[in-house]
Amino acid sequence: MTTKADPTTSGMHDMRSSPRGGAGVWSGYSTYKIIKDLLAVCILILLVVMNYLNISVIHVFDKQSISSNQHTGPEPKKMQLRMPLIPAKTKRVTPKKAITTGIHNSSRIRSSKILTTSQSHLLVEPNDKIYRGDLTGFNSAPIVDEKHKLLFFSVPKVACTTFKFLFRRIRGVSDWDAQDSMERKGLPHNPEWNNLKYLYHYPIETANEMMTSPEWTRAIFVRDPKTRFLSAFLDKSVGNYGSFVTERCCPDAMKCMLDNYPEIPAFMAIKSCQVEGWDSRKNTIKAMWLEGKPCCSVFKECQEKTMNVEGFLETIETCHDEHWGK
């Protein structure tokens, strides 16, 4: 006997078995998807809250009035260069006057330590050494690499020459590996000739953005103090006929050299006072000082003191230079 299929039962069976039209399956899938999306939204909200709390704690303990718009504000405008600072003899701005920053026609005015109300939130102040630069050295202010958003603090006797070669090459300088004496251009160290940008080339607000923004990287390399001191002694006091220390730490020798050898570098003047001679006591060739030639006696007196570690240590106590600290 033929049994007639119940259309109602058949339809329900088809809906359950169908992967697309089954109401039960579709309802279960929707519930699972909704729960999954809600969990994702909750996790995202939790991460945002945690991030906000971390930033708040940093602001509480930082004790620096850095406005939060440095992290969440709009994209900064294109950076503008400004002129480097002028010599130290420039008249300082009195506290009653407003601090002058930004771009100047011919020079940058050193400002006083008093900040205007609009600048009171700044981490880097106009009178900070890393911003105003140091007229006695070339490594106080960091080098700026805008392309890679990098601030690099070079340290003397910590491969600073090699790093400056690198940054000059990054900037596309043709003679990036040029190196000469301070009597010429002082490459690659002299900012007037090395084609590098430093922090003090930018307005104070831009400099603060570079020093605080998480989009910028601040880097420095350090060295063991003992090996750094040894490097300074061998390079500046012993190497190159001791001309570096002679120029900076022996004023009598420097004055005599300027009076008698104004046209040649210091190392050539010192070299002209020495000849190679045989030391029979040590069975070796050593430099012998000439007698009667201008400046040779003062050169000899200076180097006999500075070309040994004890004399060098005594000399640098009063003769300050960035290569061995201040």
Steps between C-alpha positions, in 0.01 A plus 500: 500500500633839405541749785456865420768723638393774740597831333538675837740241640693479178543874487632517856747222428626680192553825688704330773719314255553792266832683567357827376132500589498315833355737760657316795846494350478862387381612844788318672756646260369854556516466878858374484605784271335763718670367815838494320462861379395617847808337655724671243342839573542447877868410458557808284333728757708340777825565308404864441422549871829336606693716256331811634581405859865438416532840337334662801744337744796616292366852500460496880855386574673679215459839670537661160209705372492340159163541341334182380441647156859414413388136483148538364510829316487555125787424269782752544566757235804481278810576705672830440871563533632795691840660524766372749588692813735798506819533706487524879564873506145564377294704745266275695128566519399645836226326702262790434511436129325219321711207394587500133477169318435381148659619180730802500645686206864457588545344844338337796475696823589317819201527727489530876385221728164671553231339284189668370163364607445332164835318531469385861394150388816434301731216594793648303552864597669763281803519729562124520842389384363244256295775334715813508816306411845530657747743348794301641409172333306339217317219679264660751194516273362186333515441125157496333408250229153608387462219246530228765366715788816451701687717752857380550720621786865461399763453771871578442721190496194279448527469120359852456704555180368178344141585592533845344636337184185284502255788542678706235468207262129461584452867408666438163814710560748423224812519720332326795827340616709819480711572807730797554643714777326781684729746323295422189135391516522263795311224320302301589448669840454871429126575463578799278636268231381142562150545344328340800190627678498541877222551753573873532423547128128460581250714693465412868153348458620272220804401707269399787291291265813316385611439860161375626304351212482117492538524124860617545795290618770643729831308494842518664800265522722489808838344577686365799654808671845340530533408134351835399760685708778284354377576149501873576854484640647302210321699231515855636815503711728244333373475145560757228807639682283598796375804312143480639600535865778745414252734331239487774696452821837672446432872444868597483565244228189609310598867514850423378363291217264775385785752507748283310293251300172674415457330163541133592303258723622439852607141439730611216658767719565245775625244250751750363657516845572127510737265318537128528806401695652181640457438871797280592364433849183338368635389161215669318421801286330787680405858428769750596420867562692760304669779691496864404197486272206728593243344729675165531579553868139581594370211287739266681403631843129453427533149363734374768217572741198385299641192325479289815181399676572676830591827331198471269267452799649802672465709185135422430396596852526864388488451121143401417392340175204286394732213406583428863208670677445829677 
